[in-house]
Structure formats: C-alpha cells, structure tokens
C-alpha cells in the first residue's frame, strides 16, 4: 500500500466528503446530501481510521479488504471499522456513486462513560469479523430511525443533555446491531443444519433402496 489516507478525526472524513461538521467527535454523513460534483474516486490505496466508523451501504461497485482479507459486503449492508484499523480499497466500477450513510465517532466521545467499558462486547468492530451485517427491511428502519435521532441532536444547540442523548442512541444502535448479527449467524447455522439433514436423508434413502449392494458405497 503506497498511499494511505489517515482519518484521525471525524472532521477528516467530513472534509473529504465536503460535508458540514456539526460536532467534533461524532458525525453522520448522508450521501444524498454530498455534492457529487466534488466527489471523485479517491487516489488512495487505503484509509486508516483513528475513530469508529459505521457505513450503511446502498450502492454496488466498490470492493475493499479489511484485516488483509476480502470483506463480504454488498448493497444494503452495514460495515463496521474500529480505531487503528486499515481498510484497503479495491476496484471501483466506472459509474460507481456512493449511496447510504456513514456515522463516525471518536473514542474521546466515550471517555469516562459506561459505553466505553462496553465497546469490547461489540466484536463486529474487530478484524476477526470480515462479514458485513445484512439487514432486513424492518432492521434497516430501526437503524435509520436511530441515525435520525442522533442527527437531530447534532443539529440542536448543545446543552447539558446533548452528550447523554447522543451516547444513548449510539449505544442503542450498537445493541441492535449485536442482536441483528446474532440473528444473521443463527440463520446461517440453521441453513447449514438444514443442508446436513437433507444430506443425511439422501444417504438413508440410498441405503434403504439397496443401491449400495449393486452400485457400491457412495463416494
């Protein structure tokens, strides 16, 4: 990797997207509001993040590697990146246009909070998870509603309640993502079990039909 863009602060990413910064430690970028006339496919090989980043991806045509491995994601998925981690950018389709949302928040926002002590529970920020979260329509609506609540707080004049409400909604969003990931892996496990059951039934039918005596054991 020759050209790595360092995104140390939330403002670094907002400036990259020519997007207004409402808060120095947390931001939500709505790509519908990004000036696409200023958007070009970056001349970078990778981004290295100094903050947490969550991307709701609503377009195809961009590949990436995370933790040195291809990251399984596509349209309509959530992608999670933790501080200190590098995302390698792959090939862009010629007509690629980013769509969706990005939420970034700096670890300093969490200092001294209960959420800071909980962050290691959200394993989807780890390199060990190289699979995006695939959302159902209802799950997507839950995520969008929480992003909307956070954005509402960011656009208000800051008061003594602002940080508490922003953190509460970030924590709730992460807790929902944890539940949705558990659902995703449970669904896949059930699908695998279903395949094993079908395979076992095929074997039983084969042996019960006495085909093994004439055709031999299956390979």
N, C-alpha and C positions, 0 to 999 in steps of 0.2 A: 504494500500500500504506500503510494508515494505522496498523496495529497489528502490529508485528514483535516476536516474542519472540527475545531474544538468548540463545543457548545457548553460553556461553563455555566452560563446564567440563562434564566428564562428569556431575558431580553435578547440574547444572542440569536435564539431561534425566531423570535418575533421580528427582529431586524432583517433576518434572512428572508422572511416572507413579507416584509414591508407591512407589518401588522402593528396596530396600536398596542402599547404596553399599559395595562391598567394597574398592574401590581408587580413589584419587582421579583416576587417569589412564586407567583402562580399565574398561569395564563391559559386561556382556551382559544385556539385558532380555528375559526370556521372558514374552510377553504372556499365556501360560496362567496365570502367577503374579501378574499385575497385578490388583488389586482393581477390578473393573469397576464396582462401585457408586460408586467415586470418579472414574470416567472419564466425561468429557463431551467432546463435540466442541469443540475449542478456539475461543475468541473471537478468534483471531489470523488475520491475513491471510497471514502468512509466518513461517518460522523462519530465523534467520541463525545459522550454526554457526561456532564457533571451534575445532572439533575434527573429526576424521574420523568419519564415520558410515556404517554398512552396515546395510541393512534387508532381512531376508528376509520378504517379504510373503506372507501366507497367506489374505488376505481381499480381497474386492472392495468397491467403493463409496466410494473416496476418490481424487480427482484431484489432480494437482499440476503446477506449472510449475517448470522448472529452467533457469537461464540465460535466462529470459524466454520459453522455448519449452515446449510441452506435453511432458511426459515419458512415454515409451512404457513403461508397466509394467502388470502385472496380477497376478492370483493366482499364487503360486509363482515369483516373480522376486526377484532381488537388485537393490537400488538403492544407489548409491554417492554420497556427498556429501563434498566436501572443505572444509577450513577456509576461512573467509571467504566462503563461498557461501550464497546465499539460496534457500530453497525456498518458492515461493508455493503456498498451499493452495487447492484448488478446492472444489467442492461435495461434501458428504457425503450418502450415502443415509441416509434417516431411521433405518434399522435397522443402520447401519454399526457393526461392532465390530472393533477391531484384533486381528489374529492373526499369530503368527510371532515373529520375534526382531529385536532391534536390538543392534548392537555399536558402541560409541563408544570411541575412544581419542584422547588429546590429543597434539599434536605434541611436547610436552615428554617424553613417554614414549620418543620416538625419539632424543632429543638424544645426539649422540656415537656413534650406532650405525651399522652398515652399512646397516640398513633405512632410515634417514633419507636416505642417499645414493641409495637405490634408488626412493624414492617417486615420482619423476617418471616412472618407467617404467610406473606403473600409471595409464594415461591415462583409465581409466574414472572417476576422481575429477574429471575435467575437465568444464567446462560444454559442451565440444565433443561429449561423449557424452551424448545425450539419449535413450538407449535402455537399458532395464534388461537384466540378464542372465537369460535364460530357462533354467532348469535342468532337466536330465533327472532321473529318479528316482535314478540312481546318483550323479550330480553333487550332488544335494541331500544324499544320505547322507554324501558326503565333507565338505561344508560343515558339516553338523550335527555330525559327529564332531570336527572341529576346534574348533567353538564349545564343545563339551562338554569338550575338553581345556583350553581357556582358562578356562572356568568352574571346572573342577576346581582349577586353580592359584589362582584368585581366592579360593576358599573355604578354602585352606590358610593356615596361619601363614606369613607372608612370611619367606623365608630368602635366602641368597646365590644360590640357583638360580632363584628365582621370576621375576625380570625376564627372565632369559635364556630361560626356557622359554615365558613368555607371548609374548615378541617372536618367538621361533622359530615358534610356532604361528600368530601373526598373519601373519608373512611367508609361511609355507606356504599359508595360506588365500588370501592375495593372489596368490601364484604360480598356484594352481589356478584362481582367478577369471580371471587373464590367459589361461590355456590355454582355459578354457571360453568366454571371449569370442572368442578366435581361432576356435574351433570354430563358434560361432554365426555369425560373419561369413563363414566359409568355406562353411558350409551354405547361407547365403543366396546367396552368389556362385554356388554350384553350381546352385541353383534357378533363378537368373536365366539362367545359361548353358543350362539345360535348356529354358527358355522360348524363348530365341533359336534354339535348334536346331529346336524344333517349328515356329517361325515360318518358318525357312528351308525346312524340308521342305514346308510348305504352299505357299510360293511356287514351289518346284521342281515340285510336283505340278500346280499351276495352269498353269505354262508348258509342262510336258511334255504336258498334256492338250490343248493348242492352244486353250484357252478364251480366251487373250489375243487370238486372231485374231477371235473373234466377240463377245466381251464387253468387250474392251479391257483396258488395263492396270489392275491393282487400285489403289484409292485408298489 
